[in-house]
Amino acid sequence: MKQRKLVVISAGLSQPSSTRLLADQLSAAAGRAAAQLGVTLDAQVIELRDLAHEITDHMLTGFPPASLKQAQEAVTAADGLIVVTPVFSAGYSGLFKSFFDVLDNDALVDKPVLLAATAGTARHSLVLEHALRPLFSYLRAAIIPTGVFAASDDWGANSVEGPLRGRIDRAAAELAREIDRREPVTVTDPFALTASFEDLMKNL
């Protein structure tokens, strides 16, 4: 089976949180869908609440602490992303936006991204279209057509087999197909020498 890397970004602030719950369900569904295509997804979850201080430090100093740098490198090297944010004031959370503000400008170019959000009421469901989709379009990501929004009512007793489950499975299948049809991401070191020392000396 082919091996690919999936990174899941969860911007939930509480523990446990519905944001992380949705992230985990999307990740599991993507893994199942990918397996049917002959792809094994190596999933890594990044909890932004654990990086809140590091993100602020980076915005103030311009230098990422080690834990944030590892998260940034994981996103850059990922073959696909699942991003999930809670809704605050009719938009994505400030912590969520700040993380993507400190990513390299080209980190998400043509990278498959599944957009998801959680909120207390279904009135915020359009946040996927009016907030998240424009952000990731600007970042030049390959946005999965189906986004997933979950309100508090979606976590009822019938949520496992209800409309939310259908949206999760459909979006996960779309993400798996996009990951499968692309070559694995390769990250090059911008400071690595592309010629031998002897060849460099010849040009002096």
N, C-alpha and C positions, 0 to 999 in steps of 0.2 A: 504493500500500500504506500501511496505517497504521503510524505510528512509535511505538514504545514503549521505555521505558528498563528495562533489567535490570541489577541490581547483584548481583555474586557475592562473597560473603564467604568467604575462605579463612583458617582459623586454623592452618594447618600451620606448624611451627617450623623444619623443615629445608628445604634447597634442593638438589635438587628434593624434593618430598614427595608421598606418595600422596594426601594431602588436596588439594593443588593439582591433581593429575592428575584426581581425581574431579570437582573443581569445573569444570575445563576441559571434561571430557566432558559433564557435565550442561549447561553453558552452550551447547556446540555442539549438543547434542540439542534444547534448548529453541529455539534459533535455527531449526533445521530444522522443528520442529513448528509454530512460529509462522508461518514462511514459507508453509506449506501452508494457513494460515488467512488469508493476506493481510496478515500483520503482520511488520514488520521490527523486530528487537530490537537496540537499541544497547546492547551489553554492556560493563560496566565491572567489572574485578576489583579488589577491595580485599584486600591481603595484611596481615593483622593483625600479623604479626611486624614489619613495617616501622613500625607505629604503637605498638609496645609501650611505649616511653618516654612518648609523648604521652598514651596512655591513663592511665598511672600519674600523670603530672603533673596531668591533668584531675581524677582522683579525689582528689588531694591539695589542689588549689587551687580547683577548681570552674570553671576556665576552660580551654577546649580550645585547644591550639596550632593554628596555621593548617592543617597537614596533616590533623589529626584533624577539625577543623571541616569541611573539605571532604568528608571521608568521611561524616560525619554528615549533611551536606546532601545528598549523593548518595543515601544510604539513604532519607531523607525524601522525595526527589523521584522515587524509583524506582516503576515500575509493578509490579514484581515482584522478589522476592529469591530467591537460592539461597544457603543457608548451609551450610558444611561445617566440621566440627570433628574433630580427632583425639580419641580416647577416652583419658582419663587417670583412673586410679582409678575405673573404672566410670562415668564421667560426662564431660560436656563439659569442655574445657580452661578453666583460669582466665582466660586471655587472651580466649577467646571470650566468656565470661560478662561479663567486665569491659567489653568493647566495648558490649554491649547494656545494661549498667548505666549507661553515660554517654550513652545516646541519650535524646532527649526522650520523655516518657511516652506521647505520642500518635503517635510516628513510624511505628508499624507497624499502626495501627488499620485493619482490613479490607484490609491489603496481602497479596497472595498470596505465600506463603513455602514454598519447597521445602526440606525438612530432609534433611541427609545427614551421614554420619559415617564415619570410617575407624578401623580398629584392627588389631592383629596377629592376633587370633583371632576367630572367629565367636561366641564366648561372650559378646561385648559387643554383639551385634546388637540387644538390647532397649533399648539406650541411647536410641534414637530415641523409644521410647514412654514410658520412665520418667523421662527427663531433658529431652530437647529439646522434645517436644510440650507438656508442662506449662509450660515456660518461655514458649513462643510463644503458648500459650493465654492465659497471664497478660498478655502484651503485646498481646492482642486482634488478633493476626494472623489472616489467612485461610489456615490451614494446608492444604497440598496433601495429599490422602489418602495417596498413596504416598510413603513415605520411602525413602531409598537408603542402605544400609550396605554397605561394602566391607572385607572382611578381606584379609590378605596373600595368601591362597590365591586370591582373586578376580582377582588380577593375573597369572594364569598365561597360558600360550600361547593358551588358548581363550577368554580373557576378552572378546575383541572380539565374539564371537558367542554367548557363554555366558549364564548366568542374570543376571549383572551388567548386561550390555547390555540385556536385556529390562526390568530394573527402571529403568535409566536412561531408556530410551525412554518407558516408561509414565509415569514421574513427570514427565518433560519435557513430554509431551503434555498432562497435566493442568494443569501450570503455564501452558502456552501458551493453553489454553482459558480459564483464569481471567483472564489478562491481556487476552485478546481481548474478553471480554464486559464488561469494565469501561471506563469513561471514563478518559482519561489523567489522571494525577495532576497537580494544580495546587497549587503552594506559594505561599501568601500571606505577605507580609512583615508581621509583627505590629506593626511600627513605621511602616508606610506610612500616609500620610494618606488617608482615604476621603472626605474633603470638601475643597473648595478653601479657601484661606486666607481668601477673602472671606466664604464661608459660615460659617467658624469665627468670624470677627469679628462677624457678625451676631448670634451667640448670646451675646456678651459683654454 
